[in-house]
Amino acid sequence: MKRYSYLPIVLILLLFTACPKIDTENCHYSITVINDSDFDIYHDIYLDTLGIYQSPKGLIGNAYWLKVPAKGNNRYVSQDCYEYFFTKGTSFYNGTYGLLDSLRVYIFDALEVEQNLKKEMLKRYDLTLEDLRKLDWTVAYPPTEAMKDIIQYPPYIDSD
């Protein structure tokens, strides 16, 4: 019995050391995705440039983190600072390391994903570290005027 007397103390210490990731000026763990459309969307964020890996079922399974309701927003939290990937490097699936030049954010129609299991891309943003800083770590769909100079597919069309 004495052997387990430290268990509550260890659990309490673990609870306090597993604090939430908080963004600071030089370390951002989160990106907020704003959906200003009239329909729900899924977003998927990739650190590499190798393509889209998550299946429609994967998006649905992670809906809590990846689905954004119409006229709503969702804060996506990474395990590491995004700045780290741009300044220190990241590992790709084949084990090589390199600096990230852009972060890719894909936007999909939630209805197509859920009902037809299709991932037809509505929008793709290629965001540099400077882009993310300029946007205050917020990405919008449809793109806002502030996003007009960001690389995106299909290209930004000015509504004026």
TIRO-2110 file (N, C-alpha, C; in Angstrom, 1 decimal):
// TIRO-2110
0.8, -1.2, 0.0, N, 1, A
0.0, 0.0, 0.0, CA, 1, A
0.9, 1.3, 0.0, C, 1, A
2.0, 1.2, 0.7, N, 2, A
2.8, 2.4, 0.8, CA, 2, A
3.4, 2.7, -0.6, C, 2, A
3.6, 1.7, -1.4, N, 3, A
4.1, 1.9, -2.7, CA, 3, A
3.3, 2.8, -3.6, C, 3, A
2.0, 2.9, -3.4, N, 4, A
1.1, 3.7, -4.2, CA, 4, A
0.7, 5.0, -3.5, C, 4, A
1.3, 5.3, -2.4, N, 5, A
1.0, 6.6, -1.7, CA, 5, A
1.5, 7.8, -2.5, C, 5, A
2.4, 7.6, -3.4, N, 6, A
2.9, 8.8, -4.2, CA, 6, A
2.1, 9.0, -5.4, C, 6, A
1.2, 8.1, -5.8, N, 7, A
0.4, 8.2, -7.0, CA, 7, A
-0.4, 9.4, -7.0, C, 7, A
-1.1, 9.8, -6.0, N, 8, A
-1.9, 11.1, -6.1, CA, 8, A
-1.0, 12.3, -6.4, C, 8, A
0.2, 12.3, -5.8, N, 9, A
1.1, 13.5, -5.9, CA, 9, A
1.6, 13.5, -7.4, C, 9, A
1.9, 12.3, -7.9, N, 10, A
2.4, 12.3, -9.3, CA, 10, A
1.3, 12.7, -10.3, C, 10, A
0.1, 12.3, -10.0, N, 11, A
-1.1, 12.7, -10.9, CA, 11, A
-1.3, 14.2, -10.8, C, 11, A
-1.2, 14.7, -9.7, N, 12, A
-1.4, 16.2, -9.5, CA, 12, A
-0.3, 16.9, -10.3, C, 12, A
1.0, 16.5, -10.1, N, 13, A
2.1, 17.1, -10.8, CA, 13, A
1.9, 17.0, -12.4, C, 13, A
1.4, 15.9, -12.8, N, 14, A
1.2, 15.7, -14.3, CA, 14, A
0.1, 16.7, -14.7, C, 14, A
-0.9, 16.8, -13.9, N, 15, A
-2.0, 17.7, -14.3, CA, 15, A
-1.5, 19.1, -14.4, C, 15, A
-0.7, 19.6, -13.6, N, 16, A
-0.2, 21.0, -13.6, CA, 16, A
0.9, 21.2, -14.7, C, 16, A
1.6, 20.1, -15.1, N, 17, A
2.6, 20.3, -16.1, CA, 17, A
2.1, 20.1, -17.5, C, 17, A
0.9, 19.6, -17.6, N, 18, A
0.2, 19.4, -18.9, CA, 18, A
-0.7, 20.6, -19.2, C, 18, A
-0.1, 21.8, -19.1, N, 19, A
-0.9, 23.0, -19.3, CA, 19, A
-1.2, 23.3, -20.8, C, 19, A
-2.2, 24.0, -21.0, N, 20, A
-2.6, 24.3, -22.4, CA, 20, A
-1.5, 25.1, -23.2, C, 20, A
-1.5, 24.9, -24.4, N, 21, A
-0.5, 25.7, -25.2, CA, 21, A
-1.0, 27.1, -25.5, C, 21, A
-0.2, 28.0, -25.0, N, 22, A
-0.6, 29.4, -25.1, CA, 22, A
0.3, 30.2, -26.1, C, 22, A
-0.4, 30.9, -27.0, N, 23, A
0.4, 31.6, -28.0, CA, 23, A
1.1, 32.8, -27.4, C, 23, A
2.3, 33.0, -27.8, N, 24, A
3.1, 34.2, -27.4, CA, 24, A
3.5, 35.0, -28.7, C, 24, A
4.2, 36.0, -28.5, N, 25, A
4.6, 36.9, -29.7, CA, 25, A
5.5, 36.1, -30.6, C, 25, A
6.3, 35.2, -30.1, N, 26, A
7.3, 34.5, -31.0, CA, 26, A
7.0, 33.0, -31.1, C, 26, A
5.9, 32.6, -30.6, N, 27, A
5.5, 31.1, -30.7, CA, 27, A
4.0, 31.0, -30.7, C, 27, A
3.5, 30.6, -31.9, N, 28, A
2.1, 30.5, -32.1, CA, 28, A
1.8, 29.0, -32.3, C, 28, A
1.0, 28.4, -31.4, N, 29, A
0.5, 27.1, -31.6, CA, 29, A
-0.8, 26.9, -32.3, C, 29, A
-1.5, 28.0, -32.5, N, 30, A
-2.8, 27.9, -33.1, CA, 30, A
-3.0, 28.8, -34.3, C, 30, A
-3.9, 28.4, -35.1, N, 31, A
-4.4, 29.2, -36.3, CA, 31, A
-5.9, 29.1, -36.2, C, 31, A
-6.6, 30.3, -36.3, N, 32, A
-8.0, 30.3, -36.2, CA, 32, A
-8.5, 30.4, -37.7, C, 32, A
-9.5, 29.5, -38.0, N, 33, A
-10.1, 29.4, -39.3, CA, 33, A
-11.5, 30.0, -39.1, C, 33, A
-11.8, 31.0, -39.9, N, 34, A
-13.1, 31.7, -39.9, CA, 34, A
-13.9, 31.3, -41.1, C, 34, A
-15.1, 30.9, -40.9, N, 35, A
-16.0, 30.5, -42.0, CA, 35, A
-17.1, 31.6, -42.1, C, 35, A
-17.0, 32.4, -43.1, N, 36, A
-18.0, 33.5, -43.4, CA, 36, A
-19.0, 33.1, -44.5, C, 36, A
-19.0, 31.8, -44.8, N, 37, A
-19.9, 31.3, -45.8, CA, 37, A
-21.2, 30.9, -45.2, C, 37, A
-22.2, 30.5, -46.0, N, 38, A
-23.5, 30.1, -45.5, CA, 38, A
-23.6, 28.5, -45.4, C, 38, A
-22.4, 27.9, -45.4, N, 39, A
-22.4, 26.4, -45.3, CA, 39, A
-21.2, 26.0, -44.4, C, 39, A
-21.3, 24.8, -43.8, N, 40, A
-20.2, 24.3, -43.0, CA, 40, A
-19.0, 23.9, -43.9, C, 40, A
-17.8, 24.0, -43.4, N, 41, A
-16.6, 23.6, -44.1, CA, 41, A
-15.7, 22.8, -43.2, C, 41, A
-14.9, 22.0, -43.8, N, 42, A
-13.7, 21.4, -43.2, CA, 42, A
-12.5, 22.1, -43.6, C, 42, A
-11.5, 22.2, -42.7, N, 43, A
-10.2, 22.7, -43.1, CA, 43, A
-9.2, 21.6, -42.8, C, 43, A
-8.1, 21.6, -43.5, N, 44, A
-7.0, 20.7, -43.2, CA, 44, A
-5.7, 21.5, -43.4, C, 44, A
-4.8, 21.4, -42.5, N, 45, A
-3.6, 22.2, -42.5, CA, 45, A
-2.4, 21.2, -42.6, C, 45, A
-1.5, 21.5, -43.6, N, 46, A
-0.4, 20.7, -43.9, CA, 46, A
0.9, 21.5, -43.8, C, 46, A
1.9, 20.8, -43.2, N, 47, A
3.2, 21.4, -43.0, CA, 47, A
4.1, 21.2, -44.2, C, 47, A
3.8, 20.2, -45.0, N, 48, A
4.6, 19.9, -46.2, CA, 48, A
3.9, 20.2, -47.5, C, 48, A
4.6, 20.0, -48.6, N, 49, A
4.0, 20.4, -49.9, CA, 49, A
3.7, 19.1, -50.7, C, 49, A
3.5, 18.0, -50.0, N, 50, A
3.4, 16.7, -50.8, CA, 50, A
1.9, 16.4, -51.1, C, 50, A
1.0, 17.1, -50.7, N, 51, A
-0.4, 16.8, -51.1, CA, 51, A
-1.4, 16.7, -49.9, C, 51, A
-2.5, 16.2, -50.2, N, 52, A
-3.6, 16.0, -49.3, CA, 52, A
-3.7, 14.6, -48.8, C, 52, A
-3.5, 14.3, -47.6, N, 53, A
-3.4, 12.9, -47.1, CA, 53, A
-4.6, 12.4, -46.4, C, 53, A
-5.3, 13.3, -45.7, N, 54, A
-6.4, 12.9, -44.8, CA, 54, A
-7.6, 12.5, -45.7, C, 54, A
-8.2, 11.3, -45.5, N, 55, A
-9.3, 10.9, -46.2, CA, 55, A
-10.6, 11.6, -45.8, C, 55, A
-11.6, 11.6, -46.6, N, 56, A
-12.9, 12.2, -46.1, CA, 56, A
-13.3, 11.6, -44.7, C, 56, A
-13.1, 10.3, -44.5, N, 57, A
-13.5, 9.7, -43.3, CA, 57, A
-12.6, 10.2, -42.1, C, 57, A
-11.3, 10.5, -42.5, N, 58, A
-10.4, 11.1, -41.5, CA, 58, A
-10.9, 12.5, -41.1, C, 58, A
-11.4, 13.3, -42.1, N, 59, A
-11.9, 14.6, -41.7, CA, 59, A
-13.1, 14.5, -40.8, C, 59, A
-14.0, 13.6, -41.2, N, 60, A
-15.2, 13.4, -40.4, CA, 60, A
-14.9, 12.9, -39.0, C, 60, A
-13.9, 12.0, -38.9, N, 61, A
-13.5, 11.5, -37.6, CA, 61, A
-12.8, 12.6, -36.7, C, 61, A
-12.3, 13.6, -37.3, N, 62, A
-11.6, 14.7, -36.6, CA, 62, A
-12.4, 16.0, -36.7, C, 62, A
-13.8, 15.8, -36.8, N, 63, A
-14.6, 17.0, -37.1, CA, 63, A
-14.5, 18.0, -35.9, C, 63, A
-14.3, 17.5, -34.7, N, 64, A
-14.2, 18.5, -33.6, CA, 64, A
-13.1, 19.5, -33.8, C, 64, A
-12.0, 19.1, -34.4, N, 65, A
-10.9, 20.0, -34.7, CA, 65, A
-10.9, 20.6, -36.1, C, 65, A
-11.6, 20.0, -37.0, N, 66, A
-11.4, 20.4, -38.4, CA, 66, A
-12.7, 21.0, -39.1, C, 66, A
-13.8, 20.9, -38.4, N, 67, A
-15.1, 21.4, -39.0, CA, 67, A
-15.4, 22.8, -38.5, C, 67, A
-15.8, 23.6, -39.4, N, 68, A
-16.1, 25.0, -39.0, CA, 68, A
-17.6, 25.3, -39.4, C, 68, A
-18.5, 25.6, -38.5, N, 69, A
-19.8, 25.9, -38.9, CA, 69, A
-20.0, 27.1, -39.7, C, 69, A
-21.1, 27.2, -40.5, N, 70, A
-21.4, 28.4, -41.2, CA, 70, A
-21.4, 29.6, -40.3, C, 70, A
-20.7, 30.7, -40.7, N, 71, A
-20.6, 31.9, -39.9, CA, 71, A
-20.0, 31.7, -38.6, C, 71, A
-19.1, 30.7, -38.5, N, 72, A
-18.4, 30.4, -37.2, CA, 72, A
-16.9, 30.4, -37.4, C, 72, A
-16.3, 29.9, -36.4, N, 73, A
-14.8, 29.8, -36.4, CA, 73, A
-14.3, 28.6, -35.6, C, 73, A
-13.1, 28.2, -35.8, N, 74, A
-12.5, 27.1, -35.1, CA, 74, A
-11.0, 27.4, -34.9, C, 74, A
-10.5, 27.2, -33.7, N, 75, A
-9.1, 27.4, -33.4, CA, 75, A
-8.4, 26.0, -33.5, C, 75, A
-7.5, 25.9, -34.4, N, 76, A
-6.7, 24.7, -34.6, CA, 76, A
-5.4, 24.8, -33.9, C, 76, A
-5.1, 23.8, -33.0, N, 77, A
-3.9, 23.9, -32.2, CA, 77, A
-2.9, 22.8, -32.6, C, 77, A
-1.6, 23.2, -32.9, N, 78, A
-0.6, 22.3, -33.3, CA, 78, A
0.2, 21.8, -32.0, C, 78, A
1.0, 20.8, -32.2, N, 79, A
1.8, 20.3, -31.1, CA, 79, A
3.0, 21.2, -30.9, C, 79, A
3.5, 21.9, -31.9, N, 80, A
4.6, 22.7, -31.8, CA, 80, A
4.3, 24.1, -32.4, C, 80, A
5.2, 25.0, -32.1, N, 81, A
5.1, 26.4, -32.6, CA, 81, A
5.2, 26.4, -34.1, C, 81, A
4.3, 27.1, -34.8, N, 82, A
4.4, 27.1, -36.2, CA, 82, A
5.7, 27.8, -36.6, C, 82, A
6.1, 28.8, -35.9, N, 83, A
7.4, 29.5, -36.2, CA, 83, A
8.6, 28.5, -36.3, C, 83, A
8.5, 27.5, -35.5, N, 84, A
9.6, 26.5, -35.4, CA, 84, A
9.8, 25.8, -36.8, C, 84, A
8.6, 25.5, -37.4, N, 85, A
8.7, 24.8, -38.7, CA, 85, A
9.3, 25.7, -39.8, C, 85, A
9.1, 27.0, -39.7, N, 86, A
9.7, 27.9, -40.7, CA, 86, A
11.1, 28.3, -40.4, C, 86, A
11.5, 28.2, -39.2, N, 87, A
12.9, 28.7, -38.8, CA, 87, A
13.9, 27.6, -38.4, C, 87, A
13.4, 26.5, -37.9, N, 88, A
14.2, 25.4, -37.5, CA, 88, A
14.1, 24.2, -38.4, C, 88, A
12.9, 24.0, -39.0, N, 89, A
12.7, 22.9, -39.9, CA, 89, A
11.7, 21.9, -39.4, C, 89, A
11.4, 21.0, -40.3, N, 90, A
10.3, 20.0, -40.0, CA, 90, A
10.8, 18.7, -40.7, C, 90, A
10.2, 17.6, -40.3, N, 91, A
10.5, 16.3, -40.9, CA, 91, A
9.4, 16.0, -41.9, C, 91, A
9.7, 15.5, -43.0, N, 92, A
8.7, 15.0, -44.0, CA, 92, A
8.6, 13.5, -43.8, C, 92, A
7.6, 13.0, -44.5, N, 93, A
7.2, 11.6, -44.3, CA, 93, A
8.4, 10.7, -44.7, C, 93, A
9.3, 11.1, -45.5, N, 94, A
10.4, 10.2, -45.9, CA, 94, A
11.7, 10.4, -45.0, C, 94, A
11.5, 11.2, -43.9, N, 95, A
12.6, 11.3, -43.0, CA, 95, A
13.6, 12.4, -43.2, C, 95, A
13.4, 13.2, -44.3, N, 96, A
14.3, 14.3, -44.6, CA, 96, A
13.8, 15.5, -43.8, C, 96, A
14.7, 16.4, -43.5, N, 97, A
14.4, 17.6, -42.8, CA, 97, A
14.6, 18.8, -43.6, C, 97, A
13.8, 19.8, -43.4, N, 98, A
14.0, 21.1, -44.1, CA, 98, A
13.1, 22.2, -43.6, C, 98, A
13.5, 23.4, -43.9, N, 99, A
12.7, 24.5, -43.5, CA, 99, A
11.4, 24.5, -44.3, C, 99, A
10.3, 24.9, -43.6, N, 100, A
9.0, 25.0, -44.3, CA, 100, A
9.0, 26.4, -45.0, C, 100, A
8.6, 26.4, -46.2, N, 101, A
8.5, 27.7, -46.9, CA, 101, A
7.1, 28.2, -46.9, C, 101, A
6.1, 27.3, -46.9, N, 102, A
4.7, 27.7, -46.8, CA, 102, A
3.9, 26.6, -46.1, C, 102, A
2.9, 27.0, -45.5, N, 103, A
1.9, 26.2, -44.8, CA, 103, A
0.7, 26.1, -45.7, C, 103, A
0.2, 24.9, -46.0, N, 104, A
-1.0, 24.8, -46.8, CA, 104, A
-2.2, 24.6, -46.0, C, 104, A
-3.2, 25.4, -46.3, N, 105, A
-4.6, 25.2, -45.7, CA, 105, A
-5.6, 24.9, -46.8, C, 105, A
-6.2, 23.8, -46.7, N, 106, A
-7.2, 23.4, -47.6, CA, 106, A
-8.6, 23.5, -47.0, C, 106, A
-9.5, 24.0, -47.8, N, 107, A
-10.9, 24.2, -47.4, CA, 107, A
-11.8, 23.3, -48.3, C, 107, A
-12.7, 22.5, -47.6, N, 108, A
-13.6, 21.6, -48.3, CA, 108, A
-15.1, 21.9, -47.8, C, 108, A
-16.0, 21.6, -48.7, N, 109, A
-17.4, 21.7, -48.4, CA, 109, A
-17.8, 20.5, -47.5, C, 109, A
-18.3, 20.8, -46.3, N, 110, A
-18.6, 19.7, -45.3, CA, 110, A
-19.7, 18.8, -45.8, C, 110, A
-20.7, 19.3, -46.5, N, 111, A
-21.8, 18.4, -47.0, CA, 111, A
-21.2, 17.4, -48.0, C, 111, A
-20.3, 17.8, -48.9, N, 112, A
-19.7, 16.9, -49.9, CA, 112, A
-18.9, 15.8, -49.2, C, 112, A
-18.2, 16.3, -48.2, N, 113, A
-17.3, 15.3, -47.4, CA, 113, A
-18.2, 14.3, -46.7, C, 113, A
-19.2, 14.8, -46.0, N, 114, A
-20.0, 13.9, -45.2, CA, 114, A
-21.0, 13.0, -46.0, C, 114, A
-21.6, 13.6, -47.0, N, 115, A
-22.7, 12.8, -47.7, CA, 115, A
-22.1, 12.0, -48.9, C, 115, A
-21.1, 12.5, -49.5, N, 116, A
-20.6, 11.8, -50.7, CA, 116, A
-19.1, 11.3, -50.5, C, 116, A
-18.5, 11.6, -49.4, N, 117, A
-17.2, 11.2, -49.1, CA, 117, A
-16.2, 11.7, -50.2, C, 117, A
-16.4, 12.9, -50.6, N, 118, A
-15.6, 13.6, -51.6, CA, 118, A
-14.9, 14.8, -51.0, C, 118, A
-13.7, 14.9, -51.4, N, 119, A
-12.9, 16.1, -51.0, CA, 119, A
-12.5, 17.0, -52.1, C, 119, A
-13.5, 17.6, -52.7, N, 120, A
-13.3, 18.6, -53.8, CA, 120, A
-12.9, 19.9, -53.1, C, 120, A
-11.7, 20.3, -53.4, N, 121, A
-11.2, 21.5, -52.7, CA, 121, A
-11.9, 22.7, -53.2, C, 121, A
-12.4, 23.5, -52.2, N, 122, A
-13.0, 24.8, -52.5, CA, 122, A
-11.9, 25.9, -52.6, C, 122, A
-10.9, 25.7, -51.7, N, 123, A
-9.8, 26.7, -51.7, CA, 123, A
-8.6, 26.1, -51.1, C, 123, A
-7.4, 26.6, -51.6, N, 124, A
-6.2, 26.3, -50.9, CA, 124, A
-5.4, 27.5, -50.8, C, 124, A
-4.8, 27.7, -49.6, N, 125, A
-4.0, 28.8, -49.3, CA, 125, A
-2.6, 28.3, -49.0, C, 125, A
-1.6, 29.0, -49.6, N, 126, A
-0.2, 28.7, -49.3, CA, 126, A
0.3, 29.9, -48.5, C, 126, A
0.5, 29.7, -47.3, N, 127, A
0.8, 30.8, -46.3, CA, 127, A
2.2, 30.8, -45.9, C, 127, A
3.0, 31.8, -46.1, N, 128, A
4.3, 32.0, -45.5, CA, 128, A
4.2, 32.4, -44.1, C, 128, A
5.3, 32.4, -43.4, N, 129, A
5.4, 32.9, -42.0, CA, 129, A
4.9, 34.4, -42.0, C, 129, A
5.4, 35.2, -43.0, N, 130, A
5.0, 36.6, -43.0, CA, 130, A
3.5, 36.7, -43.3, C, 130, A
3.0, 35.9, -44.1, N, 131, A
1.5, 35.9, -44.4, CA, 131, A
0.7, 35.7, -43.1, C, 131, A
1.2, 34.6, -42.3, N, 132, A
0.5, 34.3, -41.1, CA, 132, A
0.6, 35.4, -40.1, C, 132, A
1.7, 36.0, -40.0, N, 133, A
1.9, 37.2, -39.1, CA, 133, A
1.0, 38.4, -39.5, C, 133, A
1.0, 38.6, -40.8, N, 134, A
0.1, 39.7, -41.3, CA, 134, A
-1.4, 39.5, -41.1, C, 134, A
-1.8, 38.2, -41.1, N, 135, A
-3.2, 37.9, -40.9, CA, 135, A
-3.5, 37.6, -39.4, C, 135, A
-2.5, 37.9, -38.6, N, 136, A
-2.7, 37.6, -37.1, CA, 136, A
-3.1, 36.2, -36.9, C, 136, A
-2.5, 35.2, -37.6, N, 137, A
-2.8, 33.8, -37.4, CA, 137, A
-4.2, 33.4, -37.6, C, 137, A
-4.9, 34.1, -38.5, N, 138, A
-6.3, 33.9, -38.8, CA, 138, A
-6.5, 33.7, -40.3, C, 138, A
-7.2, 32.6, -40.7, N, 139, A
-7.5, 32.3, -42.1, CA, 139, A
-9.0, 32.4, -42.3, C, 139, A
-9.4, 33.0, -43.4, N, 140, A
-10.9, 33.1, -43.6, CA, 140, A
-11.3, 32.4, -44.9, C, 140, A
-12.5, 31.9, -44.9, N, 141, A
-13.1, 31.4, -46.1, CA, 141, A
-14.5, 32.0, -46.1, C, 141, A
-14.9, 32.6, -47.3, N, 142, A
-14.1, 33.0, -48.4, CA, 142, A
-13.0, 34.0, -48.0, C, 142, A
-12.0, 34.1, -48.8, N, 143, A
-10.8, 35.0, -48.4, CA, 143, A
-11.3, 36.5, -48.3, C, 143, A
-10.7, 37.1, -47.4, N, 144, A
-11.0, 38.6, -47.2, CA, 144, A
-10.0, 39.4, -48.0, C, 144, A
-10.3, 40.7, -48.1, N, 145, A
-9.5, 41.6, -48.8, CA, 145, A
-8.0, 41.6, -48.3, C, 145, A
-7.8, 41.3, -47.0, N, 146, A
-6.5, 41.3, -46.5, CA, 146, A
-5.7, 40.1, -47.0, C, 146, A
-6.4, 39.1, -47.6, N, 147, A
-5.8, 37.9, -48.1, CA, 147, A
-5.5, 37.9, -49.6, C, 147, A
-5.8, 39.1, -50.2, N, 148, A
-5.7, 39.1, -51.7, CA, 148, A
-4.3, 38.9, -52.3, C, 148, A
-3.3, 39.2, -51.5, N, 149, A
-1.9, 39.0, -52.0, CA, 149, A
-1.3, 37.6, -51.6, C, 149, A
-2.1, 36.8, -51.0, N, 150, A
-1.6, 35.5, -50.6, CA, 150, A
-1.8, 34.5, -51.7, C, 150, A
-0.9, 33.6, -51.9, N, 151, A
-1.0, 32.6, -52.9, CA, 151, A
-2.2, 31.7, -52.6, C, 151, A
-3.1, 31.5, -53.5, N, 152, A
-4.3, 30.7, -53.3, CA, 152, A
-4.8, 30.2, -54.6, C, 152, A
-5.5, 29.0, -54.5, N, 153, A
-6.1, 28.4, -55.6, CA, 153, A
-7.5, 28.0, -55.3, C, 153, A
-8.5, 28.3, -56.1, N, 154, A
-8.3, 29.2, -57.2, CA, 154, A
-7.9, 30.6, -56.8, C, 154, A
-7.3, 31.4, -57.7, N, 155, A
-6.8, 32.7, -57.3, CA, 155, A
-7.9, 33.7, -56.7, C, 155, A
-7.5, 34.6, -56.0, N, 156, A
-8.4, 35.6, -55.3, CA, 156, A
-9.0, 36.5, -56.4, C, 156, A
-10.3, 36.7, -56.3, N, 157, A
-11.0, 37.6, -57.2, CA, 157, A
-11.6, 38.7, -56.4, C, 157, A
-11.2, 39.9, -56.8, N, 158, A
-11.7, 41.1, -56.1, CA, 158, A
-13.2, 41.3, -56.4, C, 158, A
-14.0, 41.4, -55.4, N, 159, A
-15.4, 41.5, -55.6, CA, 159, A
-15.9, 42.9, -56.0, C, 159, A
-15.0, 43.9, -56.0, N, 160, A
-15.5, 45.2, -56.4, CA, 160, A
-15.6, 45.5, -57.8, C, 160, A
END
